Amino acid sequence: MGIDTQNTAKFVKQRRKDNSWYAFLSVATVLVFLLLWELLAIIGVFPPNKVPAPTDVFRALVFKMTNTGPDGATLQVNILASLQVSLSGLLLATLIGVPLGLLMGWYRSFDRMIRPLFEILRPIPPVAWIPLAILWIGVGLQAKAAIIFLSAFVPCVINSYTGIRQTNPTLINVAKTFGAKDFYIFLHVGVPSAVPMIFAGVRVALANAWGTLVAAEMVAASAGLGYMINMARQFNRIDVIVLGMACIGTLGFLFTWLFGLLERKIVKGRTV
């Protein structure tokens, strides 16, 4: 018993040490990248009117914290507007897409009824829906969230469908042997076995949501990181464009990291 405790303590200690080392490598890689970028900008490899130096982007960050030019809103306002749009669309896609994929994967008749329509709509790029979103919904949060929803909906459905289709048949047969009804097996055997794939689908949906953000905020937006990028393009503010891109990438990374923590709490034994 004492030896097992010691081994567990050693394993935990080594795991923390490895995590610290990996975190250091990640930060060091980003810093080296920024340093090389700055050096190349200083020696003139990157024209300043096309690729701003990291220091220029930082100055743009300081400027946008308190100033509204060129898009009419500060950086904080743009970030909050983008978070509202992206998270609204992502949440709606998860609430609808995950149950739909589970039902399609478990019930053959439901799959045959929904799949043809889903396969027709699936290849259409989310940005192609922008004109219809304006006509059907109008402008504002609802239209932009609808574009985000369409980009996040597909991976939620596909991964949930695949996850529940991979349920171990032995577990299903054991449940049937004990007299469990089909819906009970669906809830207590099928859905739990699909949880890892569900999380993988939502992770992809999260990336898609941030990737579609700029296009979604082209729908008559008055604030948001995508709107800020578009307005900066019109005023030839390359530093603000790169700042907006950096904010989208950083926020996407933070949400993916937080989602990974939640995933490890729920999906036991997962090491990602």
Summary of the structure (lengths in Angstrom):
residues: 272
radius of gyration: 23.4
end to end distance: 29.3
largest distance: 75.2
contacts: 833
relative contact order: 0.12
helix: 81%
strand: 0%
